[in-house]
Amino acid sequence: MTDIAIHSASTPRSHFDGENSVRLIALGSILLVALVMIVLPLYALLSQSFEDSAGNFIWFDNFISYAKDPVLRQSVLNSVWVASLTVLFVVPLGFVYAYALTRSCTWQKGLFKGIGLLPILAPSLLPAIALVYIFGNQGYLKSLMFGHSIYGPVGIIIAQVFHCFPFVILIMTTALGTADARLYEAAETLNTSRWRIFWTITFPGARYGLLNACFVVFTTGIVDFGIAKVIGGKFNMLAVDVYRQIIGQQNFQMGAVIGVILLLPPVLTFAVERLMYRRQVSQLTSQAVMLQPKPSPVFDRIMFCVVLVLSLPIVIIIGTAIFASFVRLWPYDLSLTLANFDFGAFDPGGWSSYWNSVEMACLTAIFGTLLTFLGAYLSEKHHTRSKLMAVYHMIAMMPLAVPGIVLGLGYTFFFNAPSNPLSILYGTMTIMVMCTIGHYYTVPHLMALTALKQIDAEFEAASRALGVPFWKTMLRVTIPVATPAIIDMATFYFVNAMTTVAGVIFIYASTTKVAAIAVLALNDTGDDGAASAMAMMIVYTSIAVKLVQVVATKLLLRRQQQWRNTSRAAT
């Protein structure tokens, strides 16, 4: 310690000042990129909603015109009650599924968790297309509709339940997995019934998770574009109204108004969630004992039946999409063929849309992870705090409350403006990568912060004392330790870039059309077999990347564990 102190004393003060300047310049540069990717497009959207077609400021006239239109007004009511019904169905189902995975010793929990999370790897268009094959006019289970049509609110809600199911599972497995075993042991000692234990211990502990799940599902149900576009029929939804106003009617002002309206539910739910978070009491203390489920033959069998029944619809929907992708002509010729994968026969672009998706996903994963991790490091691993760091964190959290279709619409207004020197990016792969990174920025940012908070600040303190530049510490210490989290961030970016459709629906060009957009176009032309094939290519690619992530993470954790054991043995 004396040597460190002597070296620290001999280190020129200008060295630290120069290093701080480098930090601030680097963080300022990332902040500038975040402003262009997130803030300025949203500002352009808000400005457009208060202007007329000539660019004159007209206050709330556009909103008043929207309120006077009964068709557009009905879209708000439709979106709200469809999202509410989706919450009513999927949250209890997801809770029971997560409860079975975390609080029982049922068989094959890993397999059932994988099945439950499978929809997250598919574009939202896939369940809508599959439901047409199942319950549509020529569906093999059409009789179960009892004369009703799958096109409309029924189809939207079923597809939304499929699409949102993994979100609920992820939230609730986390909420139910953090419980203090001592509370349950005390209740069992007092001969408390399982039912009473659930309502007095389990449910209160998972209440915050349930509220979060409701917020996420409600917001997704309102802002999702792909499902309503494919299976909504004549049932108007807000997200589809934006598309019709911009693409169909070229009414950019009204499209901007609907975009602003779509911002309200996520912003409100985000604000309520923050208030609830402040009131949330920690479930685990330093003396807590993690709850481990105990074998119970009867209960475990019941839970096995529950997850089996709930996973069957997922398997049926995915299985239907797989089968449809190999069928020659549904339902007249059910012979198997690879003709549906000959995309050039249905779309002049052929396979280029798929490879564009892979390219966009790779670029999003690389540059998104680099930008997010570096920004989180510069704002978190610093011995002093500044307003610049607080501003960056606030901007990094904004995309959590911004739907993809709204951000994409903002990109249209901002980057398509003739006066904007960045307008040369419009219609290029670059702008699509920027929009995708901006849309999904918050979750990787939080991943990076979580990983960095777990690394002792003494590493940076020792580096400063020894005069080691922060970038060397980051490269030699921080990044190797945080590599599993970095892989998770890159995978998150990649998978979401492969499945996104709403975020890029307004900004792609004929040469940059991606697979999810191609699925939408093939469905519009009635080529549902080819649409299913392209959608399944997205799923296959996402699964392959997730498998690589799992294997790479296990190998890295094993190496890190060996390193820790060696270090302990040496000490």
C-alpha positions as CSV (number, residue, x, y, z in Angstrom):
1,M,0.0,0.0,0.0
2,T,3.0,2.3,0.7
3,D,4.3,1.7,-2.8
4,I,0.9,2.5,-4.3
5,A,0.6,5.7,-2.3
6,I,4.2,6.8,-3.3
7,H,3.4,6.0,-7.0
8,S,0.0,7.8,-6.7
9,A,1.7,10.9,-5.2
10,S,4.3,10.9,-8.0
11,T,1.6,10.7,-10.7
12,P,1.1,14.1,-12.3
13,R,-2.2,15.7,-11.7
14,S,-2.4,16.5,-15.4
15,H,-2.6,12.8,-16.1
16,F,-5.8,12.5,-14.2
17,D,-7.2,15.7,-15.7
18,G,-6.4,14.4,-19.2
19,E,-8.0,11.0,-18.4
20,N,-11.1,12.7,-17.1
21,S,-11.3,14.8,-20.3
22,V,-11.0,11.7,-22.4
23,R,-13.8,10.1,-20.4
24,L,-16.1,13.1,-20.7
25,I,-15.4,13.5,-24.5
26,A,-16.1,9.8,-25.1
27,L,-19.3,9.9,-23.0
28,G,-20.3,13.2,-24.7
29,S,-19.8,11.5,-28.1
30,I,-22.0,8.6,-27.1
31,L,-24.6,11.0,-25.7
32,L,-24.6,12.8,-29.1
33,V,-25.2,9.5,-30.9
34,A,-28.0,8.7,-28.4
35,L,-29.6,12.1,-29.1
36,V,-29.6,11.4,-32.8
37,M,-30.9,7.9,-32.4
38,I,-33.6,8.5,-29.8
39,V,-34.4,12.1,-28.8
40,L,-34.3,14.0,-32.1
41,P,-36.6,11.6,-34.0
42,L,-39.1,11.8,-31.2
43,Y,-38.9,15.6,-31.2
44,A,-39.5,15.6,-35.0
45,L,-42.6,13.4,-34.4
46,L,-44.0,15.8,-31.7
47,S,-43.3,18.8,-33.9
48,Q,-45.1,17.2,-36.9
49,S,-48.2,16.6,-34.7
50,F,-48.5,20.3,-34.1
51,E,-48.0,21.5,-37.7
52,D,-50.1,21.5,-40.8
53,S,-49.0,20.2,-44.2
54,A,-47.3,23.5,-44.9
55,G,-45.2,23.3,-41.7
56,N,-47.1,26.0,-39.9
57,F,-47.6,25.7,-36.1
58,I,-51.3,25.1,-35.4
59,W,-51.4,24.1,-31.8
60,F,-53.8,21.3,-31.1
61,D,-55.9,21.5,-34.3
62,N,-54.6,18.1,-35.5
63,F,-55.6,16.5,-32.2
64,I,-59.1,18.1,-32.3
65,S,-59.5,16.7,-35.9
66,Y,-58.6,13.3,-34.6
67,A,-61.1,13.5,-31.8
68,K,-63.8,14.4,-34.2
69,D,-63.3,11.4,-36.4
70,P,-65.5,8.6,-35.1
71,V,-63.5,5.9,-36.9
72,L,-60.2,7.0,-35.5
73,R,-61.8,7.4,-32.0
74,Q,-63.0,3.8,-32.2
75,S,-59.5,2.6,-32.8
76,V,-58.5,3.9,-29.3
77,L,-61.3,2.1,-27.6
78,N,-60.6,-1.1,-29.7
79,S,-56.9,-1.0,-28.8
80,V,-57.6,-0.4,-25.0
81,W,-60.1,-3.2,-24.6
82,V,-58.1,-5.7,-26.7
83,A,-55.0,-5.0,-24.7
84,S,-57.0,-5.3,-21.4
85,L,-58.5,-8.7,-22.4
86,T,-55.0,-9.8,-23.4
87,V,-53.8,-8.9,-19.9
88,L,-56.8,-10.7,-18.4
89,F,-55.9,-13.9,-20.2
90,V,-52.1,-14.1,-20.5
91,V,-51.0,-12.8,-17.1
92,P,-52.8,-15.5,-15.0
93,L,-51.7,-18.2,-17.5
94,G,-48.1,-17.0,-17.4
95,F,-48.2,-16.8,-13.6
96,V,-49.3,-20.4,-13.3
97,Y,-46.7,-21.5,-15.8
98,A,-43.9,-19.7,-14.0
99,Y,-45.2,-20.9,-10.6
100,A,-45.0,-24.5,-11.8
101,L,-41.4,-24.0,-13.0
102,T,-40.2,-22.3,-9.9
103,R,-42.2,-23.8,-7.0
104,S,-42.5,-27.5,-8.0
105,C,-40.2,-30.4,-8.8
106,T,-42.0,-31.3,-11.9
107,W,-40.3,-33.2,-14.7
108,Q,-38.4,-31.6,-17.6
109,K,-38.6,-28.0,-16.3
110,G,-35.8,-26.9,-18.6
111,L,-37.7,-28.2,-21.7
112,F,-41.0,-26.6,-20.7
113,K,-39.2,-23.3,-19.9
114,G,-37.7,-23.4,-23.4
115,I,-41.1,-24.1,-25.0
116,G,-42.6,-21.2,-23.0
117,L,-40.0,-18.8,-24.2
118,L,-40.0,-20.0,-27.8
119,P,-42.5,-17.2,-29.0
120,I,-39.9,-14.6,-28.1
121,L,-37.7,-15.9,-31.0
122,A,-40.5,-15.5,-33.6
123,P,-41.8,-12.3,-35.3
124,S,-45.3,-11.3,-34.0
125,L,-46.5,-12.0,-37.6
126,L,-46.0,-15.8,-37.2
127,P,-48.8,-16.6,-34.7
128,A,-51.2,-14.5,-36.7
129,I,-50.4,-16.4,-39.9
130,A,-50.5,-19.8,-38.1
131,L,-53.9,-19.0,-36.6
132,V,-55.3,-18.4,-40.1
133,Y,-54.1,-21.9,-41.0
134,I,-55.8,-23.3,-37.8
135,F,-59.0,-21.3,-37.5
136,G,-59.3,-19.4,-40.8
137,N,-61.8,-20.1,-43.6
138,Q,-59.9,-23.2,-44.6
139,G,-58.4,-24.0,-41.2
140,Y,-58.3,-27.5,-39.8
141,L,-60.0,-26.4,-36.6
142,K,-62.4,-24.0,-38.1
143,S,-65.4,-25.7,-36.5
144,L,-64.1,-24.6,-33.1
145,M,-64.9,-21.0,-34.0
146,F,-68.6,-21.9,-34.1
147,G,-69.3,-19.7,-37.1
148,H,-67.2,-16.7,-35.9
149,S,-64.3,-15.4,-37.9
150,I,-60.7,-15.5,-36.7
151,Y,-60.1,-12.1,-38.4
152,G,-60.8,-9.4,-35.9
153,P,-60.5,-9.1,-32.1
154,V,-60.6,-12.8,-31.4
155,G,-57.6,-13.5,-33.6
156,I,-55.7,-10.5,-32.3
157,I,-56.2,-11.5,-28.7
158,I,-55.2,-15.2,-29.3
159,A,-52.1,-14.1,-31.2
160,Q,-51.3,-11.5,-28.5
161,V,-51.5,-14.1,-25.8
162,F,-49.0,-16.3,-27.7
163,H,-46.7,-13.3,-28.3
164,C,-46.8,-11.9,-24.7
165,F,-46.7,-15.3,-22.9
166,P,-42.8,-15.4,-22.7
167,F,-42.7,-11.8,-21.3
168,V,-44.9,-12.9,-18.4
169,I,-42.8,-16.0,-17.8
170,L,-39.6,-14.1,-17.7
171,I,-41.0,-11.5,-15.2
172,M,-42.8,-14.0,-13.0
173,T,-39.9,-16.6,-12.8
174,T,-37.7,-13.8,-11.5
175,A,-40.4,-12.6,-9.1
176,L,-41.2,-16.1,-7.8
177,G,-37.6,-17.2,-7.8
178,T,-36.5,-14.7,-5.1
179,A,-38.3,-15.9,-2.0
180,D,-37.1,-16.3,1.6
181,A,-37.4,-20.0,2.6
182,R,-37.6,-19.0,6.3
183,L,-41.1,-17.5,5.8
184,Y,-42.4,-20.8,4.3
185,E,-40.7,-22.9,7.0
186,A,-42.4,-20.7,9.7
187,A,-45.8,-21.1,8.0
188,E,-45.4,-24.9,7.7
189,T,-44.4,-25.1,11.4
190,L,-47.7,-23.4,12.3
191,N,-49.5,-25.9,10.1
192,T,-50.7,-23.2,7.7
193,S,-52.5,-24.6,4.6
194,R,-50.8,-24.3,1.2
195,W,-53.7,-22.1,0.0
196,R,-53.2,-19.7,2.9
197,I,-49.4,-19.7,2.4
198,F,-50.0,-18.7,-1.2
199,W,-52.2,-15.7,-0.5
200,T,-50.3,-14.4,2.6
201,I,-46.7,-15.0,1.5
202,T,-46.3,-16.0,-2.2
203,F,-48.8,-13.5,-3.8
204,P,-47.7,-10.4,-1.8
205,G,-44.1,-11.2,-2.7
206,A,-44.9,-11.6,-6.4
207,R,-47.3,-8.6,-6.5
208,Y,-44.7,-6.2,-8.0
209,G,-43.8,-8.8,-10.7
210,L,-47.5,-9.2,-11.5
211,L,-48.0,-5.4,-11.9
212,N,-44.9,-5.3,-14.1
213,A,-46.2,-8.1,-16.3
214,C,-49.6,-6.4,-16.6
215,F,-47.9,-3.2,-17.7
216,V,-45.7,-4.9,-20.3
217,V,-48.6,-6.9,-21.8
218,F,-50.9,-4.0,-21.8
219,T,-48.4,-1.8,-23.6
220,T,-47.5,-4.5,-26.1
221,G,-51.1,-5.2,-26.8
222,I,-51.8,-1.6,-27.7
223,V,-48.7,-0.8,-29.8
224,D,-48.0,-4.1,-31.6
225,F,-48.4,-3.7,-35.4
226,G,-47.7,-7.1,-37.0
227,I,-50.5,-9.1,-35.4
228,A,-53.2,-6.5,-36.0
229,K,-52.0,-6.0,-39.6
230,V,-52.2,-9.7,-40.5
231,I,-55.2,-10.9,-38.6
232,G,-57.1,-7.8,-37.6
233,G,-59.3,-7.7,-40.7
234,K,-61.6,-4.6,-40.6
235,F,-61.1,-4.2,-36.8
236,N,-59.2,-0.9,-36.4
237,M,-56.2,-0.7,-34.1
238,L,-54.0,2.3,-33.4
239,A,-50.8,0.8,-34.7
240,V,-52.4,-0.1,-38.0
241,D,-54.0,3.3,-38.2
242,V,-50.6,4.9,-38.2
243,Y,-49.6,2.7,-41.1
244,R,-52.7,3.5,-43.1
245,Q,-52.4,7.3,-42.5
246,I,-48.7,7.3,-43.5
247,I,-48.5,4.7,-46.3
248,G,-52.1,4.7,-47.5
249,Q,-53.2,8.3,-47.2
250,Q,-49.9,10.2,-47.0
251,N,-51.4,12.1,-44.1
252,F,-48.3,12.7,-42.1
253,Q,-49.8,15.1,-39.6
254,M,-52.5,12.6,-38.5
255,G,-50.0,9.8,-38.5
256,A,-47.9,11.9,-36.1
257,V,-50.9,12.5,-33.9
258,I,-51.6,8.8,-33.6
259,G,-47.9,8.2,-32.9
260,V,-48.1,10.7,-30.0
261,I,-51.3,8.9,-28.7
262,L,-49.4,5.6,-28.9
263,L,-46.7,7.1,-26.7
264,L,-49.1,7.8,-23.9
265,P,-49.8,4.2,-22.6
266,P,-46.1,3.2,-22.4
267,V,-45.2,6.5,-20.7
268,L,-48.0,6.3,-18.2
269,T,-47.3,2.6,-17.4
270,F,-43.6,3.4,-17.0
271,A,-44.4,6.3,-14.6
272,V,-46.7,4.1,-12.5
273,E,-44.1,1.3,-12.5
274,R,-41.5,3.7,-11.2
275,L,-43.9,4.8,-8.4
276,M,-44.6,1.1,-7.5
277,Y,-40.9,0.4,-7.5
278,R,-40.2,3.0,-4.9
279,R,-42.8,1.3,-2.6
280,Q,-41.5,-2.2,-3.3
281,V,-39.9,-3.9,-0.3
282,S,-36.9,-6.1,-0.8
283,Q,-37.9,-9.8,-0.5
284,L,-34.3,-11.0,0.3
285,T,-32.1,-9.7,3.1
286,S,-28.5,-10.6,3.8
287,Q,-29.7,-13.4,6.2
288,A,-32.3,-14.8,3.7
289,V,-32.3,-18.4,2.7
290,M,-33.2,-19.1,-1.0
291,L,-36.4,-21.2,-1.3
292,Q,-35.9,-24.6,-2.9
293,P,-39.0,-26.5,-3.9
294,K,-39.5,-29.8,-2.1
295,P,-40.7,-32.9,-4.0
296,S,-44.5,-33.5,-3.6
297,P,-45.8,-36.3,-5.9
298,V,-49.4,-35.1,-6.1
299,F,-48.5,-31.4,-6.5
300,D,-45.7,-32.1,-9.0
301,R,-48.1,-34.2,-11.2
302,I,-50.6,-31.4,-11.1
303,M,-48.0,-28.8,-12.1
304,F,-46.7,-31.1,-14.9
305,C,-50.2,-31.3,-16.3
306,V,-50.5,-27.5,-16.1
307,V,-47.3,-26.8,-18.0
308,L,-48.1,-29.6,-20.5
309,V,-51.5,-28.2,-21.3
310,L,-50.2,-24.6,-21.5
311,S,-47.3,-25.5,-23.7
312,L,-49.4,-27.4,-26.2
313,P,-50.9,-24.3,-27.9
314,I,-47.3,-23.0,-28.4
315,V,-46.2,-26.3,-30.0
316,I,-49.3,-26.4,-32.2
317,I,-48.9,-22.8,-33.4
318,I,-45.1,-23.3,-34.1
319,G,-45.8,-26.7,-35.6
320,T,-48.5,-25.4,-37.9
321,A,-46.2,-22.7,-39.2
322,I,-43.5,-25.3,-39.8
323,F,-45.9,-27.6,-41.6
324,A,-47.4,-24.8,-43.7
325,S,-43.9,-23.8,-44.8
326,F,-43.4,-27.3,-46.4
327,V,-47.0,-27.8,-47.9
328,R,-47.4,-27.3,-51.6
329,L,-50.9,-25.7,-51.6
330,W,-53.0,-25.5,-48.4
331,P,-55.5,-27.2,-48.1
332,Y,-55.8,-28.8,-51.5
333,D,-52.4,-30.3,-51.9
334,L,-50.7,-31.3,-48.6
335,S,-47.7,-32.9,-50.3
336,L,-44.4,-31.8,-48.8
337,T,-42.1,-29.5,-50.9
338,L,-39.3,-27.0,-50.6
339,A,-40.9,-24.7,-53.2
340,N,-42.0,-22.3,-50.5
341,F,-38.3,-21.6,-49.7
342,D,-37.7,-20.6,-53.3
343,F,-38.5,-17.0,-52.3
344,G,-37.5,-15.7,-55.7
345,A,-40.6,-17.3,-57.2
346,F,-42.8,-15.1,-54.9
347,D,-40.7,-11.9,-54.4
348,P,-38.2,-10.4,-56.9
349,G,-35.8,-9.9,-54.0
350,G,-35.7,-13.7,-53.3
351,W,-33.4,-14.6,-50.4
352,S,-32.0,-11.0,-50.2
353,S,-34.5,-10.1,-47.5
354,Y,-33.4,-12.8,-45.2
355,W,-29.7,-12.0,-45.7
356,N,-30.5,-8.3,-45.1
357,S,-32.0,-9.3,-41.8
358,V,-28.9,-11.3,-40.9
359,E,-26.7,-8.4,-41.9
360,M,-28.8,-5.9,-39.9
361,A,-28.9,-8.2,-36.9
362,C,-25.2,-8.6,-36.9
363,L,-24.5,-4.9,-37.3
364,T,-27.0,-4.1,-34.6
365,A,-25.5,-6.7,-32.2
366,I,-21.9,-5.4,-32.8
367,F,-22.4,-1.7,-32.8
368,G,-25.3,-1.8,-30.3
369,T,-23.4,-3.8,-27.8
370,L,-20.2,-1.7,-28.3
371,L,-22.1,1.6,-27.9
372,T,-24.3,0.4,-24.9
373,F,-21.5,-1.2,-22.9
374,L,-19.1,1.7,-23.4
375,G,-21.7,4.2,-22.5
376,A,-22.7,2.2,-19.4
377,Y,-19.0,1.9,-18.4
378,L,-18.2,5.6,-18.8
379,S,-21.3,6.6,-16.8
380,E,-21.0,3.9,-14.1
381,K,-17.3,3.3,-13.5
382,H,-16.2,6.8,-12.6
383,H,-15.1,8.0,-9.2
384,T,-17.0,11.3,-9.6
385,R,-20.5,11.9,-10.9
386,S,-21.5,14.6,-13.4
387,K,-24.7,15.9,-14.9
388,L,-23.6,14.4,-18.2
389,M,-23.9,10.9,-16.8
390,A,-27.3,11.6,-15.4
391,V,-28.5,13.0,-18.8
392,Y,-27.1,9.9,-20.6
393,H,-28.8,7.5,-18.2
394,M,-32.1,9.3,-18.6
395,I,-31.9,9.1,-22.4
396,A,-30.8,5.5,-22.2
397,M,-34.0,4.7,-20.3
398,M,-36.3,6.5,-22.7
399,P,-36.7,3.7,-25.4
400,L,-38.4,1.6,-22.7
401,A,-41.5,3.8,-23.1
402,V,-41.3,4.3,-26.9
403,P,-43.0,1.8,-29.2
404,G,-41.0,0.7,-32.2
405,I,-43.6,2.0,-34.7
406,V,-43.5,5.4,-33.0
407,L,-39.7,5.6,-33.1
408,G,-39.7,4.5,-36.8
409,L,-42.2,7.2,-37.6
410,G,-40.0,9.7,-35.9
411,Y,-37.1,8.5,-38.0
412,T,-39.2,9.1,-41.1
413,F,-39.9,12.8,-40.1
414,F,-36.4,13.5,-38.9
415,F,-34.2,11.8,-41.5
416,N,-36.4,12.5,-44.4
417,A,-36.4,16.2,-43.9
418,P,-34.5,17.9,-46.9
419,S,-32.9,20.4,-44.6
420,N,-31.3,17.6,-42.5
421,P,-27.7,16.7,-43.7
422,L,-28.3,13.2,-42.3
423,S,-31.1,12.7,-44.9
424,I,-28.6,10.8,-47.0
425,L,-29.0,7.9,-44.6
426,Y,-32.7,7.5,-45.3
427,G,-33.4,4.1,-46.9
428,T,-30.0,2.7,-46.1
429,M,-29.0,-0.2,-43.8
430,T,-27.3,2.4,-41.5
431,I,-30.6,4.1,-40.5
432,M,-32.3,0.7,-39.9
433,V,-29.4,-0.4,-37.6
434,M,-29.6,3.0,-35.8
435,C,-33.4,2.7,-35.3
436,T,-33.1,-0.9,-34.1
437,I,-30.4,0.0,-31.6
438,G,-32.4,3.0,-30.4
439,H,-35.6,1.0,-30.1
440,Y,-34.0,-1.8,-27.9
441,Y,-31.3,0.4,-26.1
442,T,-32.7,0.3,-22.6
443,V,-32.6,-3.4,-21.8
444,P,-28.9,-3.9,-22.9
445,H,-28.1,-0.7,-21.0
446,L,-29.6,-2.2,-17.8
447,M,-27.8,-5.5,-18.5
448,A,-24.5,-3.6,-18.7
449,L,-25.1,-1.6,-15.5
450,T,-26.1,-4.8,-13.6
451,A,-22.9,-6.5,-14.7
452,L,-20.7,-3.5,-14.0
453,K,-22.2,-3.0,-10.5
454,Q,-21.1,-6.5,-9.6
455,I,-17.4,-5.7,-10.3
456,D,-15.7,-4.2,-7.3
457,A,-14.8,-0.5,-7.6
458,E,-11.4,-1.3,-6.1
459,F,-10.2,-2.3,-9.6
460,E,-10.6,1.2,-10.8
461,A,-9.3,2.7,-7.6
462,A,-6.1,0.6,-7.8
463,S,-5.7,1.5,-11.5
464,R,-6.0,5.2,-10.7
465,A,-3.5,4.9,-7.9
466,L,-1.0,3.2,-10.2
467,G,-1.6,5.6,-13.0
468,V,-3.1,3.0,-15.3
469,P,-5.5,4.6,-17.9
470,F,-9.1,3.6,-17.6
471,W,-9.2,2.1,-21.0
472,K,-6.5,-0.4,-20.1
473,T,-8.5,-1.4,-17.0
474,M,-11.6,-1.8,-19.1
475,L,-9.9,-4.0,-21.7
476,R,-7.8,-6.1,-19.3
477,V,-10.2,-6.4,-16.3
478,T,-13.8,-5.2,-16.9
479,I,-14.5,-6.7,-20.3
480,P,-13.1,-10.2,-19.5
481,V,-15.2,-10.3,-16.3
482,A,-18.3,-9.0,-18.0
483,T,-18.0,-11.1,-21.1
484,P,-21.1,-13.3,-20.3
485,A,-23.2,-10.1,-19.9
486,I,-21.8,-8.7,-23.2
487,I,-22.8,-11.9,-25.0
488,D,-26.3,-11.6,-23.5
489,M,-26.5,-8.1,-24.8
490,A,-25.3,-9.0,-28.3
491,T,-27.8,-11.9,-28.4
492,F,-30.6,-9.6,-27.3
493,Y,-29.9,-7.1,-30.0
494,F,-29.5,-9.8,-32.6
495,V,-32.7,-11.7,-31.9
496,N,-34.8,-8.5,-31.7
497,A,-33.3,-7.2,-34.9
498,M,-34.2,-10.4,-36.6
499,T,-37.9,-10.3,-35.4
500,T,-38.6,-6.6,-35.6
501,V,-41.1,-5.3,-38.1
502,A,-42.8,-2.2,-36.7
503,G,-39.6,-0.2,-36.1
504,V,-38.4,-0.5,-39.7
505,I,-41.7,-0.5,-41.6
506,F,-41.4,3.2,-42.6
507,I,-37.7,3.4,-43.3
508,Y,-36.7,0.5,-45.4
509,A,-36.0,0.6,-49.2
510,S,-36.4,-2.0,-51.8
511,T,-32.7,-2.9,-51.4
512,T,-32.8,-3.1,-47.6
513,K,-36.1,-4.9,-47.1
514,V,-35.7,-7.4,-44.2
515,A,-37.2,-10.8,-43.6
516,A,-40.0,-9.6,-41.3
517,I,-41.1,-7.0,-43.9
518,A,-40.9,-9.8,-46.5
519,V,-43.3,-11.9,-44.4
520,L,-45.7,-9.1,-44.3
521,A,-45.5,-8.5,-48.0
522,L,-45.9,-12.2,-48.8
523,N,-48.9,-12.4,-46.6
524,D,-50.5,-9.4,-48.3
525,T,-50.1,-11.1,-51.7
526,G,-51.7,-14.3,-50.4
527,D,-48.4,-16.4,-50.5
528,D,-48.9,-17.7,-46.9
529,G,-46.8,-20.8,-47.5
530,A,-43.8,-18.6,-48.5
531,A,-44.6,-16.2,-45.6
532,S,-44.5,-19.1,-43.2
533,A,-41.2,-20.3,-44.6
534,M,-39.6,-16.9,-44.3
535,A,-41.0,-16.5,-40.7
536,M,-39.6,-19.9,-39.8
537,M,-36.2,-18.9,-41.2
538,I,-36.2,-16.1,-38.7
539,V,-37.1,-18.6,-35.9
540,Y,-34.4,-21.0,-37.0
541,T,-31.8,-18.3,-37.0
542,S,-32.8,-16.9,-33.6
543,I,-32.7,-20.4,-32.1
544,A,-29.2,-21.1,-33.5
545,V,-27.9,-17.8,-32.1
546,K,-29.5,-18.6,-28.7
547,L,-27.8,-22.0,-28.7
548,V,-24.5,-20.4,-29.4
549,Q,-25.1,-17.9,-26.6
550,V,-25.8,-20.7,-24.1
551,V,-22.8,-22.8,-25.1
552,A,-20.4,-19.7,-25.1
553,T,-21.7,-18.5,-21.7
554,K,-21.3,-21.9,-20.1
555,L,-17.7,-22.2,-21.4
556,L,-16.8,-18.7,-20.2
557,L,-18.4,-19.2,-16.8
558,R,-16.4,-22.5,-16.5
559,R,-13.2,-20.7,-17.3
560,Q,-14.0,-17.9,-14.9
561,Q,-14.8,-20.4,-12.2
562,Q,-11.5,-22.1,-12.7
563,W,-9.7,-18.7,-12.6
564,R,-11.5,-17.9,-9.3
565,N,-10.6,-21.3,-7.8
566,T,-6.9,-20.9,-8.9
567,S,-6.8,-17.4,-7.4
568,R,-8.3,-18.6,-4.1
569,A,-5.8,-21.5,-4.0
570,A,-2.9,-19.0,-4.6
571,T,-4.1,-16.8,-1.7
